[in-house]
Amino acid sequence: MIDSIGGFLSGAILGFGAAVPIGPVNILIMSYALVKFRLGLAIGLGAMAVDVGYLLAINFWSFEI
């Protein structure tokens, strides 16, 4: 039983590490979140807003039918 829980936790940690791409914005978010959680949250929400803006720009202005 303990071996299966350990295997599950190892797989979950490795899967989470593979799912989160380590880029310059994510490093910035992590470094600010270590100082204060709200700073990391604000930078993360700002990065998400820019990504949504890119998505909207691609969907509505790039493809004309």
N, C-alpha and C positions, 0 to 999 in steps of 0.2 A: 504494500500500500504506500509506504513512504517513498519507494523508488518511483512509482508512477506519479506521485505528486511532484517529486523533484524533477522528473522528466518533463512534466507539464510546465512547471515554472521555467525551466531552462528553455523550452521551446517558445513559451510566451515572451520571454525576454529577448531571445534571438529574433523572433518574428517582429516584435515591436521595433527593435533596432534596425531591421531591414526595411520596415515600412516608413520610417521617418528619414527622409533624405537630409543629410547634413550639408547645408549650404550656408552662404554668408548671412542670410537673413535669419535662419534658424540659430546660428551661433550668436548673433546679436540678441535675439529673443532670450536665449538661455543665459547669456551673460547679464542682461538687465534683470531677468527674473531671479537670479541669485542675489542681487542687491535688494530688490523689492518686487514682490509678485505683481503688483499693479502696473509697474513699468513694463514688465514682460508681457502682461496681458494687453496693455495699450499698443505696444509695438506689434504684437501678434494680430490684433484686430485691425490695425492699420494695413498690415501686409495682406490680410484677407480682403479688405476693402479694395485694395489695388488689384488683386486677382479677380474680384468680381467685376471691377471696371473693365479689365481686359476681356473678360468673358462676354460682357454686354457689348463691348465694341466689336468683337469678332462676330457675335451673333446678329447684330442689328445693322452694322455698317459695312461689313466685308462681303457678305453674300447677298447680292440682289437677284431676285428671281424674276 
